[in-house]
Amino acid sequence: MTLDPLSPRLPVTDLTRHRRLREQGSLDRADLEAILDAGFVCHLGVVVEGRPLVVPTVYGRDERQLYLHGSVAGRSLAGGTPVCVTVTHVDGLVLARSVFEHGVNYRSAVIHGAARKVTDPEEKLTGLRLLTEHTAPGQRSYARQPNRRELAATTLLALSLEEASVKIRTGAPEDGDGPDAERGLWAGVLPLTSAWGAPVTDPALHPDTPVPGHIARREGTRQG
């Protein structure tokens, strides 16, 4: 099957087929991109020496590929290694009238593919720029750029966005019309949000060093 990472609809494959909770599944590529854009830490799953390994790492993306900082498992990801990457946002606890009906409002993306170690110098610079700007917009042009030694010591992985599975759960508990509704117990959603706090200046800085605007503007804004 030839997959198109730019199609507005996500393809259904053996790895991405929604087998459980199909009503929470989405085939809209815009949902995938929104989930990726709302976060900056993913979990990379790979088999290393016959054992599963899942590690958190930062990422960035363009329309076709996800770029990941990969030094944590670099030796096993020299090229063509099957991996699985997940990004999850928890939006709230769904507290029902019975424990069995409890759940979570969430957005999740699972991306399958073969990780590719980026060796082309231009692509490596582009991928690292995307990663840095996704994590801290504006920081790439503010801080010193990496030198040759630092670039050589950095492992960058690329993973196609061709094959991905998306699930989203929103809304209230689902037992409002069941027998437990007669118990008179409270039920609903306990929302969960995260926001950036006030920047904490490095004590080694001169006290007159200002916080750059691209960082200061994030204070109080929502993450995720």
N, C-alpha and C positions, 0 to 999 in steps of 0.2 A: 504494500500500500504506500502510495506517495502522499505524504502529509504536507500541508501548506501552513506555515506558521503565521501567514498574514490573512488567512481566511477569517471572517467574522464569527464563524462557528467552529467550535472545537471538535475534532474528529473523535469518533467512538472506536476504541481499540480494545483488545483483550485486557490491557492494563488499566484503561481509563473508564471502562464500562461501570455504570452505577448499579451495583447489585443490591445494596441495602439503602433504605431511606431515599429512594429514587426521587421523591418529590422535593428533596433538598438539593438535588443535583442541578448544575447549570452547564449548558453548552455554549454560553455566550463568552467569546474571547474578551470582551470588555470587562466582564466580571473577573476573569483571571488577571488582567492587567491592573484592575483596581486593587485587588488583594495584594499583588506584588508591590504596587506603589505605596500602599499604606504601611508597609513594614520595611525593615532593612536587615533583619536576622532570619536566617532559614536554618533548617536542620538537614544536613547532607548524610544520606545513608549509603553505605558501600560495604562490600565484603572484602575484608583484609585478612589474608592468610587463612581463609576458610571460616572466619568469624565475622558476624555483623558488627559494624561500627557506625554509630550515628553521632555526628558532631555539629555544634552550632557554628555558623560562620556568617559573615556579612556578604551582601550581594548588590548588584546593580543590573540594569537590563537595557536593551534596546528593543526594537520590534521583533527581532528574531531569536535572540539569545539571552540567557541569563549568565552573568559573569560572577564567579565566586572566588573568594580568597581561599586557596586550596592547600596551603602548606601543611595543615594538620594531617592530611592523608596523602601527601604528594607522591610518595613512593608507590602507592597503589593506583594512582591516577595518571600514569604516564601517557595514556591514550586509549580511547575506545572502551573504557571500563563502564559497565552498566551501573547506574546510580539512581537514587530516588531523592528528590528534594521536596521538602514540605515547608509551607508558610501558613501559620494559623493565627487568627485574631479572635480572642474571646470578647464578646460584646455584652454578656450578661448571663446570670444564672436564671434558669427557668424553674421556679419553685411551685410545684403543683400541690394538689390536695393529698396525693399519695406519693410515697418515695419512689415507687415504680415509674411514675410519670415525670419525675424530675428530668431536667435536661440542661442544655447549654445553647445559647444563641451565639453563633460563631460564623466565621468566614474562613475557608481553608482551600488551599491549592496544593496538589500533588503533581510533580513534574517528573516524568520518566525519560530516560535517554542514556546515551553514552557520553560520559564526560570527556572533554578534549582539553589537553594541556596546551595553553596558548604560548606559542614560541615566537611568532612573528612580532618583531619589535613594535611596529605601528599598531597592530591590533592590541598588543599588551598595554600600550599607553592609553589607547582608546577605552579598553575594558576597565582599567584602573581609574580613569577619569569618570566613567559612568558609575563605578562603584562608590567613589568618593563623593561625587555630587549627589548620588541617591541618598547616601548616609547623612551627609552634612552639606546641603546646597550652599554654594559660594566658597567653600573651604579650599577647593582645588586651586582657585586663582589667588587665594589669600596666603596660603602656606607655601613653603619651599617645595619645589618639584623634586621627585626622586632622581638620584643620580644613577649612573650605570651600575655601580656596585649594588645599590639598593634594589634596582630592577632585577638584577640577576639573582638576588636572594629571595625574590618574591615569586610565589607560584600562583598563577591565575588559571582558573578553569572556565571553560565555556560549555554551556548545556543548551541545546536547542529547546525552544518553547513549542515545538511541534506537538508533543504528546503530553497532555495535562488533563487532570480531573479536578473539577471545582464543585464544592458543596457549600451551601449557605443556609443557615437556620435563623429565622426571625420570628417574632411574635410571642403570643401568650401561651400558657400551658394548654394542653389539648384535652383536659378532663373536665372542662366547664359544663359539659352536657351529660356527664356520667353520673353514676350513683353517688360518688364521693362529693359531688357538688352540694348535696344536702347536709353535709357535716358542718357547714358554716365556717370552715377554716379559711384563712387568708391564702390566696394564691396569686402569683404574678411573676414579674421579672425584676431582678435586682441588677441594674445596669452596671457595667464595668467600663471605665474610661481611663486613659492615661494621658498625661500632659507633661510638657517640658517645664522644668523648674527654672529658677534664676541661675544664670551662669556662675560657677564658682571659680574664681581666678587662681591660677597657679601662684602659690606664695613666693616662688622664685622670681616672679615678674616685678619690674619697677612699679610702684603703686600708682603711677600716673598713666600706665598703659591702658587704653580704653578697650572695652569689649567691642569687637567688630560688629557692624550692624547686622550682617547676615546671621550671626549667632544670637544677638540680643533680641532680634525680632521673633525668635522662636519661643521665647519665654511665654508660658501660659497657653501656647497653642496645643492642639490635640495631636497625639501620636497614635496612629492606627485608625 
